[in-house]
Amino acid sequence: MQLDLSGRTALVTGSTQGIGYSIAQGLARAGARVAINGRTAERAEEAVRQIRQDVPGAEVITAAADVTTEDGTAGLLEALPQVDVLVNNLGIFGAQPAMEITDDDWRRYFEVNVLAGLRLTRAYLPGMVERGWGRIQYIASDSAVVIPAEMIHYGMSKTALLAASRGFAKEAAGTGVTVNSVIAGPTHTGGVEKFVYEMVDSSLPWDQAQRQFMREHRPQSLLQRLIEPEEIANMVVYLASPLASATTGAAVRVDGGYVDSIVP
Ligand SMILES: NC(=O)c1ccc[n+]([C@@H]2O[C@H](COP(=O)([O-])OP(=O)(O)OC[C@H]3O[C@@H](n4cnc5c(N)ncnc54)[C@H](OP(=O)(O)O)[C@@H]3O)[C@@H](O)[C@H]2O)c1
């Protein structure tokens, strides 16, 4: 399969590191012009520099903005009024006992993990519809389906993304614009690696450490190792490509079989 996104502009929110960075890199490799987003210009510039080094000829630009605020989003839209591919990747997570999640915490998780993406969808979808082509994706999580007892607020926000993407896919029906969510499973990012070493013997080499972690703490994973960010990116780049034209309104899993379901 040739995933060719040349001539398309893509925005990936929260792409200075982690899964977002790998998605941006994958889209650039497929020929898209990619806007890197994070809260500061310095971090965005560093990611741009890194991608240019890894992907010779990559067309990458910075789009630093705090997309969780109306002002930040307005600034971003001024700098980047039109995109063909929008990947709503930005998301925060953290453990908190259920009864200690305050109103402010619930609001914050909704505003960062859900509303930021909804606002950008509202801004970019009409242009995509007008041009007759577009791709919108939300990076959800296994926690959208298997709600973790220690992260109900996070699970709630990811379930909301599944609902929103299905709904916006209906809004875009028949237009050439697809809207999907990707259910990412436990992934090997910097934050997760630190977490793994807090849970298992910190002297173990990484491969053994992650396998012990998965065996003891994530036994339902069929992969039995963490997912690499590039493996999430592969699905996102495919869904962004012209080849995925018949997939819309879907929640596509890259969860290593974590969600125990035969329904995709
Ligand atoms: N890691 C996992 O195991 C896992 C599993 C399933 C789903 N997911 C989902 O995948 C997505 C990415 O997760 P990750 O672990 O790769 O994230 P991460 O490593 O924590 O990276 C977060 C990114 O978001 C940016 N960011 C934070 N606040 C921002 C704001 N207000 N405005 C703009 N950018 C902001 C950060 O950039 P700056 O610091 O430069 O601002 C950074 O690039 C999230 O939606 C997460 O829920 C992750």
The ligand as a MOL file (V3000), in Angstrom:
LIG
                    3D

  0  0  0     0  0            999 V3000
M  V30 BEGIN CTAB
M  V30 COUNTS 48 52 0 0 0
M  V30 BEGIN ATOM
M  V30 1 N 0.4370 6.6770 26.5500 0
M  V30 2 C -0.5000 5.7380 26.5380 0
M  V30 3 O -0.2940 4.6050 27.0050 0
M  V30 4 C -1.8480 6.0360 25.9270 0
M  V30 5 C -2.7660 4.9750 25.8140 0
M  V30 6 C -3.9930 5.2240 25.2100 0
M  V30 7 C -4.3030 6.4960 24.7510 0
M  V30 8 N -3.4100 7.5070 24.9020 0 CHG=1
M  V30 9 C -3.7960 8.8350 24.4150 0
M  V30 10 O -2.8700 9.2510 23.4230 0
M  V30 11 C -2.7350 10.6680 23.4480 0
M  V30 12 C -1.2650 11.0450 23.5790 0
M  V30 13 O -0.7580 10.4720 24.7700 0
M  V30 14 P 0.8050 10.5190 25.1190 0
M  V30 15 O 1.0240 9.5740 26.2630 0
M  V30 16 O 1.6070 10.3600 23.8910 0 CHG=-1
M  V30 17 O 0.9160 12.0350 25.6540 0
M  V30 18 P 2.1420 12.8160 26.3070 0
M  V30 19 O 3.4300 12.0710 26.0980 0
M  V30 20 O 1.7620 13.1970 27.6920 0
M  V30 21 O 2.2030 14.1260 25.3870 0
M  V30 22 C 1.2660 15.1270 25.5320 0
M  V30 23 C 1.4660 16.1430 24.4210 0
M  V30 24 O 0.4340 17.1240 24.5390 0
M  V30 25 C 1.0390 18.4150 24.5450 0
M  V30 26 N 0.1660 19.2930 25.3420 0
M  V30 27 C -0.1420 19.1760 26.6550 0
M  V30 28 N -1.0150 20.1540 27.0050 0
M  V30 29 C -1.2520 20.8830 25.8890 0
M  V30 30 C -2.0700 22.0160 25.5790 0
M  V30 31 N -2.8030 22.5820 26.5240 0
M  V30 32 N -2.0830 22.4970 24.3000 0
M  V30 33 C -1.3290 21.9270 23.3320 0
M  V30 34 N -0.5430 20.8370 23.5550 0
M  V30 35 C -0.5010 20.3370 24.8120 0
M  V30 36 C 2.4240 18.2250 25.0710 0
M  V30 37 O 3.2550 19.2120 24.5320 0
M  V30 38 P 4.0080 20.3640 25.3900 0
M  V30 39 O 4.3880 19.7570 26.7020 0
M  V30 40 O 5.1500 20.6850 24.5000 0
M  V30 41 O 2.9970 21.4610 25.5190 0
M  V30 42 C 2.7700 16.8610 24.4540 0
M  V30 43 O 3.2370 17.0260 23.1240 0
M  V30 44 C -3.6080 11.1600 24.6140 0
M  V30 45 O -4.8560 11.5600 24.1460 0
M  V30 46 C -3.7430 9.9190 25.4790 0
M  V30 47 O -4.9220 9.9390 26.2500 0
M  V30 48 C -2.1920 7.3160 25.4880 0
M  V30 END ATOM
M  V30 BEGIN BOND
M  V30 1 1 1 2
M  V30 2 2 2 3
M  V30 3 1 2 4
M  V30 4 1 4 5
M  V30 5 2 4 48
M  V30 6 2 5 6
M  V30 7 1 6 7
M  V30 8 2 7 8
M  V30 9 1 8 9
M  V30 10 1 8 48
M  V30 11 1 9 10
M  V30 12 1 9 46
M  V30 13 1 10 11
M  V30 14 1 11 12
M  V30 15 1 11 44
M  V30 16 1 12 13
M  V30 17 1 13 14
M  V30 18 2 14 15
M  V30 19 1 14 16
M  V30 20 1 14 17
M  V30 21 1 17 18
M  V30 22 2 18 19
M  V30 23 1 18 20
M  V30 24 1 18 21
M  V30 25 1 21 22
M  V30 26 1 22 23
M  V30 27 1 23 24
M  V30 28 1 23 42
M  V30 29 1 24 25
M  V30 30 1 25 26
M  V30 31 1 25 36
M  V30 32 1 26 27
M  V30 33 1 26 35
M  V30 34 2 27 28
M  V30 35 1 28 29
M  V30 36 1 29 30
M  V30 37 2 29 35
M  V30 38 1 30 31
M  V30 39 2 30 32
M  V30 40 1 32 33
M  V30 41 2 33 34
M  V30 42 1 34 35
M  V30 43 1 36 37
M  V30 44 1 36 42
M  V30 45 1 37 38
M  V30 46 2 38 39
M  V30 47 1 38 40
M  V30 48 1 38 41
M  V30 49 1 42 43
M  V30 50 1 44 45
M  V30 51 1 44 46
M  V30 52 1 46 47
M  V30 END BOND
M  V30 END CTAB
M  END
